[in-house]
């Protein structure tokens, strides 16, 4: 395997010491006409490609027509319909209030991203085929920054449907990704459009130049990422600051030159030492090239035998004459292909080599994630380039080379994953230390590896269609990837990183995924969409863009378990104003405005809503939204939103959901169309306010039953009752012990201590967290709960994502959604608790706010979706920017800790400090809900103190890790059998 750039060069048959010395020079070609593309097929030519008010010259117009034809050809080959022209009837939309993902680049390069985004966010992925379709305008209040407006684009929708649209007024981009190549012509125009934008940007010329410097990226991978790279010797002339003073890396030698002349002795000494060093291993040849963004893809490559020291030194000296400041001459080992013995007799023909491209994306929390691995296979005695070989999966490629053992293939995949993710982590760490100017804008960062380059040697033309001057053609359309050669090091198969630009990676992924009319059947779920993590990142960053600076009123600060709200708000740039009863609440110093107001007297909610509205107006607060995540304040919040004209579910719906017996009885009556009706999921119950009510209820509700507080939370006071005496006994105990808010703050006693008796239904318990906007279901997340410690119902354990079959999961989601709609909950983030019985889902209760305990943290960790941000967006009348089909990035299994069972270990082996240290080290996820003082209540009324969870690639792996951890920390025991609580997750 050769460590070569896919330069688009015509290679000689002999690989001795030959060069391709045709016209050679740094990148910087002027504009020119598009290449003579050949697009078999027919489609309409009379489409409205002109952008009103932004006329194009003849040459620019030719490029626009070229790219439109290329798009139609790509769609045709993918078996998708032709783009429909709707430009005669402009789209209106809501500028500044909707997600707008914009790509300016080659359709063939980005088609997989465009189609995936059309599914995840229909109509919001826009492809611009000309810079003239975009306009930068100064951003008010943000000096030096500009908003990017889209006047015309091709929009993408589910099923591969595309439309050519005009936008009046123009749509405001919330995410921008451009194909960039430093230089003049369209590349410069695209670079200028990407610079200093207010919206998130996935590529700028400044960042592209950093990644274009082969020496810089190689040093970065070796030193910061610990990634294997080819042995390299570099002569650099006045190196950039990022290359100065770095620590030496094994096999990577940097020689700083004071000048370009008179360096013969130094060069010969360094070259001789390098070629004789052990770092080159068994390499027989070295490659010599110039390194900087100016020369990427614009030079001939020189291959020299390792034994010819003088020839290598002379080549280096000749190239030194072409250096400018901050450029280098690089001598690197040509990696030998790994020899993998075939079982039985080897096949006839030359030995094969594998080149691997790992597509890696930035995900939630700035963590790299390997998305897809595609491979090229070719003769081991010739340079191997992705575009000269049909892409294939890693398993197929290795099998063709003689490695078919599943365990060995898994080892290679893990090695590639670790190296690729380490490479992107190193890039992200580098960018974190750069200024906004160095990155090309405050919102600019690399979301996936790759050069985002205009691939043509003139203008935008894609090199894959350009063959006018082979020796000068730049690299083919780059994709987001890390390119590896597979070699043997230390007796083990080792991926060696060649470059950060995998060339044709996205198109190669399209072939693997079946975008080009290939069948999709048989692919594993994790192999289905290489672009999915990138699109999810686009949506996540778009949500931040839309919400930055929004003014929100929060009603009720919540307790210890809601401390994350204030940190998250600061991270998102939200401006929060708080209404809270406690004048000393810890959040009073963390908000823009603190309004001390008694919100605990719920009999006066209507009056209090009017008073609060007057206070808000008197203070001149210009609110974008108002919401609450605290049970006690949900009805008051709905009334206040009604007074202020802010979006929220109706107060009547909130009241209905807040009182558990009313919820069930209301849904039991909803038996009309459409079918199935929510009555199928409701459970018979009776409200209890007196002993007489208890006597009546035991005659109406089948026993055994469940008694609970009407307005309760946290399963406090919930109990299984077998007969009438137990019902009377439990009712009397609750009436005596839990009379008001002071007896147990935060569980809803401000609404009174009325109870209900409902039928006990057998089955597994599940939480369904929903995001609903305008009555539409945008997202649903299902988790499984373990068996409780009867007769109590305090939660013990949980698993996410659900282990149910897809049909059962869908039943739960639809049941939860139907119940919410049946109560009139049309806008918000809701938590629905259900049981899955043999007869289908049955409703336990609806919490008309985001899920409590660990749920927000787990969903954010697994799916990259923040329920808090989604709730804030709905409150601002903004459709949450969520993927249509979020994919979990693993599995979490967790167990609750109770003070009554774990006080000793919580004060020793499992102290908060010890658990937090394990969390910070990535060994577990730790969510604490109460202070130890708050948790010290009678065991029959206690709430969980914390949750400890472990992650895994499968539920079984996560479960086994958690069980071992609980046994080691002392959480597991005879009176708290963790293995039993996890038994539902097998």
Secondary structure, 3 states (H helix, E strand, C coil): CCCCCCCCCCCCCCCCCCCCCCCCCCCCCCCCCCCCCCCCCCCCCCCCCCCCCCCCCHHHHHHHHHHHHHHHHHHHHCCCCCCEECCCCCECCCCCCCCCEEEECCHHHHHHHHHHHHHHCCCCEEEECCHHHEEEEECCCCCCCEEEEEEEEEEECHHHCEEEEEEEEEEECCEEEECCCCCCCHHHHHHHHHCCECCEECCCHHHHHHHHCHHHHHHHHHHHHCCCECCEEEEEECCCHHHCCCCCECCEEEEEECCCCCCHHHHHHHHHHHHCCHHHCCCCEEEEEEECHHHCCCCCCEEEECCCHHHHHHHHHHHHCCCCCCEEEEEEECCCCCCCCCCCCCCCCCCEEEEEEEEEEEEHHHEEEEEEEEEEEEECCCCCCHHHCCCECHHHHHHHCCCCCHHHHHHHHHHHHHHHHHHHHHHHHHHHCCCHHHHCCCCECCCECCCCCCCCCCCCCCHHHCCCCHHHCCCCCCCEEEEEEEEEECCEEEEEEEEEECCCHHHHHHHHHCCCCCCCCCCCHHHCCCCHHHHHHHHHHHHHHHHCCCEEEEECCCCHHHCHHHHHHHHHCCEEEEEECCCCCHHHHCCCEEEECCCCCHHHHHHHHHHHHHHHHHCCCCCCEEECCCHHHHHHHHHHHHHHCCCCCCHHHHHHHHCHHHHHHHHHCCCCCCCCCHHHHCCCEEEECCHHHHHHHHHHCCCCEEEEECCCCCCCCCEEECCHHHHHHHHHHHHHHCCCHHHCCCCCHHHCCCEEEEECCCCEEEEEEEEEECCEEEEEEEEEECCCCCCECCCCEEEECCCCCHHHHHHHHHHHHHHHHHHCCCCEEEEEEEEEECCEEEEEEEECCCCCCCHHHHHHHHHCCCHHHHHHHHHCCCCCCCCCCCCCCCEEEEEEECHHHHHHHHCCCCCHHHHHHHHHCCCCEEEECCCHHHHCCCHHHCCCCEEEEEEECCHHHHHHHHHHHHHHHCCCECCECHHHHCHHHC
